[in-house]
Amino acid sequence: MGGIALTIVGAILTSMLKLYFAGEYTGEGIVGSRLWWEVALNLQILSAALMWFCYADRIDENVGAMRRIMQLRMWFGLFVVFLPLWMAILSFYLNWFEVRPPIEIVNAMIYGMVVFWAIATLLPRILMLKIKSEKTPYRAVLANMKPTHWYSLAPTYFLVVIWIIGLWDDSVIRYQYAPIMLYFQAAVPYFETGVARRRSPSKSG
C-alpha cells in the first residue's frame, strides 16, 4: 500500500511540472482549475490512508526502539504524500499562480526533494542498523541493508540517464520525470516487501 501511495504522488508531482513547463501553471491553466486540484487532493488523501494502513500493523507488532522507527517512517511517509499540497500552499503564499516562479526556484525545490528523500530513506535504515547490530553480526546487518535485486535501483539509474540527457540537450525532460522516478524508487522496497510476504510459506495457506 505504501508503494502505491508513493507512486500516485510521484505522478501528481510530475503532472504539475509538465503543466509548469507547458505554461499552464498560471492564469486560467488547468493547475489553477478547481477540478484538477480536487482530483489531486483526493488522490493525496487516498495515498495518506494507504500509507497509514501500511504502517499501522508494523507499529502494533513492534515495541521499544523498533516501534519508534516505524512511527518515524510513517510520519515521513505522510509528509511526502502531501508534498503537492505543501507546494500548493507555498504557491498561493508566494503568488505563483499569478506569476510563474523562475527555473532557479524549481531547481532548488527538486534538490530539496532529493535531500529530504535521502534523509527519509537513510535515517530509519541507519537507526535500524544500529539496533540490529547489537544483536547480529555487523556484516550480516550490512548485507541485509543492500538492495534486494539488481533492478531495485532501476528508477535511480533511469533518473540519472534522463538527467544527463536533459543536461546534454538542455531539455526539460529531467525536471518532468524526476519526481515520479524519486517516488517510485522510494516505493520499490514496499513492493518488494509485499511480494516477499506473499511468497513466504508462513503467509500462504
ABEGO torsion letter per residue (X at the ends): XAAAAAAAAAAAAAAAAAAAAAGAABEABAAABAAAAAAAAAAAAAAAAAAAAAAAAAAAABBEAAAAAAAAAAAAAAAAAAAAAAAAAAAAAAGAAABBBBAAAAAAAAAAAAAAAAAAAAAAAAAAAAAAAAABBAAAAAAAABBABAAAAAAAAAAAAAAAAAAAAGBAAAAAAAAAAAAAAAAAAAAAAAAAAAABAAABX
